[in-house]
Amino acid sequence: MLLLTPLLWRMTQAESHPPKTVEVKPPIDAQKIQLVITFTSAPERVSIVHLGQAVWSKHAPESQEEFSLKLPWPREGGELKFKVEWADETPLSAMRVQLTDPADNEIERSLWGKGTVERVLNFP
């Protein structure tokens, strides 16, 4: 039990680091996907998962985030799983995702919710 103490201590301590973005190394056959994410209320954290692997996340994002990802992206489109964590006292909020695929098609999706919302959005 004492051997687990350092691990438990690290897991329960509040982060004192400045907000940072985490990106994962792209696969060899990856293509550039441009994303613009806009929030009606600032979330505490947002993350994106593609094919079961975290590809982007940010603690305390701005009201609008613009970035690109390199992902394997089929011609017919793909899916991204978003997890947005709004503070418990935040009213019903929304996130708008504007995605530009490798063929330069612009696709827009939205996600609404309170608290923690986790949803897969399709971009055909």
Stockholm file with secondary structure:
# STOCKHOLM 1.0

chainA/1-124         MLLLTPLLWRMTQAESHPPKTVEVKPPIDAQKIQLVITFTSAPERVSIVHLGQAVWSKHAPESQEEFSLKLPWPREGGELKFKVEWADETPLSAMRVQLTDPADNEIERSLWGKGTVERVLNFP
#=GR chainA/1-124 SS CGGGHHHHHHHHSCCCSCCCEEECCCCTTCEEEEEEEEESSCCSEEEEEETTEEEEEEESCCSEEEEEEEECCCTTCEEEEEEEECCTTCCSEEEEEEEECTTCCEEEEEEEESSEEEEEEEEC
#=GC SS_cons         CGGGHHHHHHHHSCCCSCCCEEECCCCTTCEEEEEEEEESSCCSEEEEEETTEEEEEEESCCSEEEEEEEECCCTTCEEEEEEEECCTTCCSEEEEEEEECTTCCEEEEEEEESSEEEEEEEEC
//
